[in-house]
Amino acid sequence: MQRSMRFLVLGSVCALLALACIMLYERLGSSVDAQGVLQEPFALIPVAWLFFAAATYFGVRYWRSRSAEIHTNLDRKNDDVD
């Protein structure tokens, strides 16, 4: 597997996990118990943000490695023409 494709796959998986955390948070919902304490799956919010940040990081890495591959291929083609 090419290096740039690894970044694309990792970024996609992290984005899907972030979306899953947000959907699970909405699905579980929040409630107030008999003592008046709010019960909610709050830990899913920062976990979703971490996955979103990781997806952004891998997306940028994919973009940079892909553009480097394109420039390398263009340079090779230009060398072949000369």
N, C-alpha and C positions, 0 to 999 in steps of 0.2 A: 504494500500500500504506500502510495506517495506520501511524503511528509505533509504537504498541504491538505491532502484528503483526510489525514488524521485530525488536523485542526478543525476541519469542517464537521467531521463526525462528532468529535468531542464537544464542539460548540452547539451542535444540534441536540445532542443528548442533554447537555446542561440547560438549554432553553426549554426542552420538554419537561425536565424535572422541575424547573422553576414554575412552569405553567401548572404542573400537577400539584405542587405545593399550594399554589393560589386556589386552585379548584377544590382541593381537599379542605383548605381553611374555610372556604365558602360553604362546602357541603356539611362539614361538622357543625358550623355555626357556633354561637355563643349563647350562654344563658346565665341567669342569676339563681344561685342555690337558695336554700331556706334561710341561711345566715346572712344573705345579702352580698355574697362574694361572687364576682364575675368569673365564670368558668368559660375559658376559650382556649383554643390551641394556638396560643400566641407564638410559640417557637417556630411555627411554619412560616411566619412572615420574614424573619431574618434569614432563615434557610433559603427561602425563595429569592431574596435579594442576593445571597451569596452565589446561588446558581445562576442568576441573571448576570452578575458581575463576571463569573467564570465564562459564561457564554459570550459576553462582549469581548473578553480577553481573547478567547479562542477565535472569535470572528475576526478580530483585528490581526491576529497572527496568521490566520488563513489568508486574509487579503494581502498582507505583506509578503508572505512566502509565495503566493500565487503570482503577484506582480513581479517578484524577483525571478521566478521561473520563466515568465513571459519575456522579461528583458534579457535573460540569459539565452533563451532560444532565438530571439531577434538578433543578438550579437553573433551567435553562431551562424545564422543565415547570412548576415552581412559579411562575415569572414569567408564564407564559401563563395560568395559572389565576387569578392576581390581576387 
